[in-house]
Amino acid sequence: MKGIILAGGSGSRLGPLTRSTSKQLLPVFDKPMIYYPLSVLMLAGIRDIAIITTPRDRDAFIALLGDGSKFGVTLDYVTQDQPRGISEAFLLCANFIGDQPVTLILGDNLFYGHGLSGLVRESIAAPITGATVFSCSVSDPSRYGVATIDAEGRAIKIEEKPANPTSNLAITGLYIYDNTVVERARSLTPSARGELEITDLNRTYLEQGTLKVTPLGRGVAWMDTGTPDALLESSEFVRSLQRRQGLHIACLEEIAFRQGWISQDALAAAVAGLGASDYGRYLAEISNAGR
C-alpha cells in the first residue's frame, strides 16, 4: 500500500498567512499541520509515502521531514505547479504508485479518535478492489461532498455540495483506491472550474458498484483546517486534549518508536534536536521510560 498526502495549492482561504509558506506548514497548536495527516498514514501502517507540494514549498517540507527515515518511513516529494483538482494527485504520482493500491489523505485535514487507525487498517488489510471513502456525520452537509449509502455501506449516490442533501454523511479527505485509480483519473474531464474532481473519480467506482462508504462514527473528530476559524478551532482541540490526557496527538517519533520502526537511540537523538519544547520534553519522557 502506497500513501499520498496532497499538500499543494495556494492556501488562498488563509491569506495573507500563506503568502510566504505552505498552508500545511502552518502550526496546529504545537506542530506543523502536515504532521496530522502523516500520523494517520503511519498509524495505519503505511510507510511508503509521497508528499505533493508546490515548487516554492518543496525545500521547506524537505527541511522539516527529510527523507522520512527519522520517522521510520520513506518520503518522496512530488511538485504540482498549479492546483488542478484532487484527482490530479494520481496522475502526478503514477510512477510512485506503480502496481500498488493507494491511500490518499488531504494535507489540511485533521482526524482523531478511538478506532480510527483500526478502521483504516481493516480497510487496507484485505486485497483492495474498488474504492473506500470515509464519511462523517455533519450538521451542514450542503457544504461538502455527500454520500447516501445502503445497509451494507455501499454508496447509492454521491453529490457535490447539494442544495437539498439526501444524507448528512460528508465525504472526508481520506480515500483508499485500488490500482485502477490512475487510469480512471486519466479518463476524467476537467470540471467547469478546470479541475479533475474527486467526486467524478468516485462516481466511476459508484457506477460499477465498487464504492464503499465507511462511517467514522461518533468517537472520531474530523476537521478541515483550511480557514482561519478552522485553524484556530483545530489548535484549541489539540491543546485541550493534550492537556487533559497528557498524551500528544500526531507525535511522529512516538508513533514510529511504538511501532518498532525506530530504535530508542534514534528516539533519543530526536529528543536532542528538539530543545526545550514541550514536544521534546514529552518525547524525552518516552525515551527515558524505554517504552
N, C-alpha and C positions, 0 to 999 in steps of 0.2 A: 504493500500500500504506500503510495506517494502522498505527500501533503503539499498544499499550496496556500500561502497567505497572500491575499490581494491587498497590497499596501501602497497602491499608486494614487492617482487622482490629484486634484488641486486643493482639496480641502476648503473649497470656497465658502462653505457654511460657517467655517471657523475663522474667516479673515477678520482682522489682519494677523492673527496668531500664526497662520500658515504661509505668510509671505516669504519667510526665510527657512522654514523647516517643514518636514512632513507631518501631517496630522497624526500619523501613527507613532511619531516620536515625542509627541506631547505627553506630559505626565497625567496619569490617572492615579491620584494620590501619590504613592511613593515609588512608582516605577513607570517606565515608558508604556504607552498604550499597547504596543505590539507584544509585550510580554504576555498579555492576557490571551489572545488567540493562539500564540505559540504554546502556551501552557496547556490549552485544550488538546492540541495535537499530541503533545508529549505525553499527557496523561492517558491518551488513547493508545499509546504505544507506537506512534508514528515518528520515525526518526530520520527519514529522508525527505527534506522539506525545501521547497522553493519559495522565495520571497519576491513578489513582483513589486517593483518600486519605480520611481521616476529617475531619469539620468541625473537630475540635480541632487537627489537624496541618497543615491546608491552608496556613496562613500560613507555617509553618516551611519547608515544601517550596518555596514561592514565594521566601522569603528566600534559600534555598540555590541554587535553579536558575533563578529568574526566568522569563522567557518563553522561555528556551532559546536566544536569539539569540547569547549568548556562546559557545555550543557549535555554532552553525550549524544549529540545529533549531528547530521550533516546538512549544512545550509548552502543552497545555491541562490544566486541573485540574478533576476531577470528584469530588464528595464522595459518600461512602457512609456513611450514619448507623449502620448495623449490618451485620456480615458475613453475607451470605445465600448464600454459595457462589461459586465461581469463575465459573460461567456467568452470574451476575448482571452481570458486567463488561460484557457485550454489550448488556444492556438499559440500563444506565446510560450507555453510550457510543453508543447507537443513532444519535443525530443526528451525533455526531462521525464515526462510521464512514461514514454516508451510503451511497453505492453502491459503496464500495471493499471489497476484501478486507482482512483484518486479521491482524496477528501479536500474540499476547498472550504476555507473559512475567511470571512471578511476581516480585514485588519482593524476595523473600528468597532467591532462587536465584542462585547464582554458577556461571557457565560459563566455562571457559578451556581453550584447547588449539588446536594447529595444525589448520587445516582447518575449524574451526567456522564462521567467517564465510562461507567458501565454500559450506558445506552449506546455510546459511540463504539466502544469495544465490541459490543454484541453485534452492531450493525456491520462492522468490518471483519468479523471473525469468520463468517461463512464465505463461500465463493460469491463474489459480487456479480449479480445480474440485475440490470436496471439501475434505478436511482433511489436514494433515500434522502429526503429533506426533513428537517426538524421544525416543528411548529410550536408556537407559544400562544396561549390564550391572551388576548388583549381587549381593552375596553374600546379602542378606536380602530377597528380593522380596516376602515376605508383608507388609512394612511399606508397600508402595506400590501404586499402580495398575499392573497388569502387562499387557503385550501379548504375544500369541502371533501370529507372522507366518508368511506363506508365503515361498517362494523369491524372490518379486518385491517383497517388502516390504509387501504388503497385510495388513492385520490380519485374523486369523481369529477372535480372541477377545480381549476385554479384561475384566479383573476388578479389582475394588477390594479391595485387601488380602486376597488369597485365602489361606485356611489351607493349601491344597495347590497352590501355583502350578505351572502347566504351562510356565512360562518364567521366565528370570531377567532379562527386559528390563523395567525400571521405566520408566514414562512420566514424563518430566521436566516441569518447569514452563515449557515453551516450545512454543507451539502456533500453527499457521497455518491460517486458515479462509477459505473463500470467503464471498461476501456473503450467503449464505442463513443464516449463523450467527445473525443477530439473530432471525429468525423461528423458527429451531429453539430458541433459548433461551426464546422466549416460549411455546413449546409444552410446556416441561418442567414436571413436577410436583415440588414440594419433597420431599426425602427425609425419612426419619424424624427426622433432626436439623434439619429445617426449612431445608435449603439446596438450591440449584439446583446439582446435582453436575456437575462437568466430565466424569466418566465417563459419565453419562447423555447428555450432549451428544455426546460422541464416539461413543456407540453409535448415534445417529441416522445418522451417516455410515457406521459399520460395517455397519449393516443394508442400506445402499444400495451397499455395495462401494466406497465412495469415501474410506475412511480409510487413509491411508498412514502407515507407521511407518518413520522414518529412524533407524537406529542411529548414535549419536555416535562410536563407535569407541574404541579403547584410548587414543588420544592426547588425548582430551578429558576434563577433570575436571568433574564436576557436584556441587555441594554445596547442600544446603538449610540455610540459616544460622539457622533458627528456634529453636534451643535454645542454652543457654549453652555446652555442649560443642562443638556445631557452629560456633558463632560464633567460639570460640577456635581451633578447627581451621582454619577458613577464614582467619583472620588470620595464623596461622602459615604456611599455604600461600602466601598472597600475600607475606608477608615473606620467606620462603625464596626464592621465585622472583625477586623483585625484587632481592634482594641478590646472588644468583648471576648473574643476567643483566644487571643494570644497566639494565633496562627496566621501566617501570611498567605495571601492569595497570589497565585501566579509567581511563586518564587522558583525560578527555573533551576537554580543549582540544587535546591532541596528536592525538587521532583526528580532530577537526574540522579542524585545520590540515593534516594529511597528506592529507585527502580534499578539500582545497581549499574548505572551507566557511567558513573564517575567514581573514583576512589575517594577515601577520606582525605588523602593527601591533596587531591585535586580540589576538594571542597575547602580545605584549609588555605590553599593558595588563592581561591576565590575570595575568601574572607579577608585575606591580607590586602587585596586590591580594592576593598570597599570602604576603607577608612572607618570613621566613627559613625557612620549612618545607622539608623535603626535596622535597615535591611541587613547590613553587615553584622550587627550585634545578634540579630536573630539567627543568621547562618552560623555565627560563632558558637552559639549555644548548641546547635545541632551537631556541629563538628566536634565540639568538646564532649558531647554525650556519646558520640560514636554510633548514632542510630539514625 
